[in-house]
Amino acid sequence: MSGELFGENNKEGIDFDNVGKVAKCLIDLKKKYPIDLAVVIGAGNIFRGRMVENRDFDRAQADYMGMLATIINCLALQGEIERLGGETRLMSELNVASVCEPFIRRRALRHLEKGRIVILAGGTGSPFFTTDSAAALKATELQCDVVIKGSNVDGVYDCDPKKNDCAKKFETITYQYALEKGLMVMDATAFALCQHEKIPIIVFDADNLDNLDKIVAGEKIGTLINEK
């Protein structure tokens, strides 16, 4: 999910009412369906590495700042989930032992087996990768059935629907088509990894969190990206 979901009206900062809505949604999903949940949160509401693209600033340094910002968002989400009675574990690719566990694959799988919502912070732990890549990587490591990508649009289009009223929405496309046409609702690294591991991706409008329940229930929401 994008960190902008946690932001205030201008999509910046942290509005704990918005964080609480995401937390309640995740708790409700766990209660309603027999599923495991591993959650990756971005940090667009606080800081993105690409914010310094027009400055003579070390890009790796900027990306580490962005990864640290994801930990702040994940702490907020963990706090709200636990306030509402859910059980979580926060794990990070960056070593911040005072506030979260290091990501250890077997330990993460054990947390999932015990029914905990696993929140994954720190991106990939390396600069030059996005949280999309982190989500694809973690989905592969944790043997996830699907990557559900919360976007600011209701699926994948052939062009930007906010700039072109004639934009065509796809119900289903292949990874290869998305890569060839440059449909970058996720970055190319994430697409390529999911393609290689045959993990389907569902892109949906995260502004309406009810969509998550519908997706888990099997409804066709947003755009499905797979190998067929």
Secondary structure as the mmCIF struct_conf table of DSSP 4:
data_model
#
loop_
_struct_conf.conf_type_id
_struct_conf.id
_struct_conf.beg_label_comp_id
_struct_conf.beg_label_asym_id
_struct_conf.beg_label_seq_id
_struct_conf.end_label_comp_id
_struct_conf.end_label_asym_id
_struct_conf.end_label_seq_id
HELX_RH_3T_P HELX_RH_3T_P1 GLY A 3 PHE A 6
BEND BEND1 GLY A 7 GLY A 7
TURN_TY1_P TURN_TY1_P1 ASN A 9 ASN A 10
BEND BEND2 LYS A 11 LYS A 11
BEND BEND3 GLY A 13 GLY A 13
HELX_RH_AL_P HELX_RH_AL_P1 PHE A 16 LYS A 32
BEND BEND4 TYR A 33 PRO A 34
STRN STRN1 ALA A 38 VAL A 40
TURN_TY1_P TURN_TY1_P2 GLY A 44 ILE A 46
HELX_RH_3T_P HELX_RH_3T_P2 GLY A 49 VAL A 52
TURN_TY1_P TURN_TY1_P3 GLU A 53 ASN A 54
BEND BEND5 ARG A 55 ASP A 56
HELX_RH_AL_P HELX_RH_AL_P2 ARG A 59 ARG A 83
TURN_TY1_P TURN_TY1_P4 LEU A 84 GLY A 85
STRN STRN2 THR A 88 SER A 92
BEND BEND6 GLU A 93 LEU A 94
TURN_TY1_P TURN_TY1_P5 ALA A 97 VAL A 99
BEND BEND7 CYS A 100 CYS A 100
STRN STRN3 GLU A 101 PRO A 102
HELX_LH_PP_P HELX_LH_PP_P1 PHE A 103 PHE A 103
HELX_RH_AL_P HELX_RH_AL_P3 ARG A 105 GLU A 113
TURN_TY1_P TURN_TY1_P6 LYS A 114 GLY A 115
HELX_LH_PP_P HELX_LH_PP_P2 ARG A 116 ARG A 116
STRN STRN4 ILE A 117 ALA A 121
BEND BEND8 GLY A 122 GLY A 122
TURN_TY1_P TURN_TY1_P7 GLY A 123 THR A 124
BEND BEND9 GLY A 125 SER A 126
TURN_TY1_P TURN_TY1_P8 PRO A 127 PHE A 128
HELX_RH_AL_P HELX_RH_AL_P4 THR A 131 GLU A 141
TURN_TY1_P TURN_TY1_P9 LEU A 142 GLN A 143
BEND BEND10 ASP A 145 ASP A 145
STRN STRN5 VAL A 147 SER A 151
BEND BEND11 ASN A 152 GLY A 155
STRN STRN6 VAL A 156 TYR A 157
BEND BEND12 ASP A 158 CYS A 159
TURN_TY1_P TURN_TY1_P10 PRO A 161 LYS A 163
TURN_TY1_P TURN_TY1_P11 ASP A 165 CYS A 166
HELX_LH_PP_P HELX_LH_PP_P3 ALA A 167 LYS A 168
STRN STRN7 LYS A 169 PHE A 170
BEND BEND13 GLU A 171 GLU A 171
STRN STRN8 THR A 172 THR A 174
HELX_RH_AL_P HELX_RH_AL_P5 TYR A 175 GLU A 180
TURN_TY1_P TURN_TY1_P12 LYS A 181 GLY A 182
TURN_TY1_P TURN_TY1_P13 MET A 184 VAL A 185
BEND BEND14 MET A 186 MET A 186
HELX_RH_AL_P HELX_RH_AL_P6 ALA A 188 GLU A 197
TURN_TY1_P TURN_TY1_P14 LYS A 198 LYS A 198
STRN STRN9 ILE A 201 ASP A 205
TURN_TY1_P TURN_TY1_P15 ALA A 206 ASP A 207
BEND BEND15 ASN A 208 ASN A 208
TURN_TY1_P TURN_TY1_P16 LEU A 209 LEU A 209
HELX_RH_AL_P HELX_RH_AL_P7 ASP A 210 VAL A 216
TURN_TY1_P TURN_TY1_P17 ALA A 217 GLY A 218
BEND BEND16 GLY A 222 GLY A 222
STRN STRN10 THR A 223 ASN A 226
#
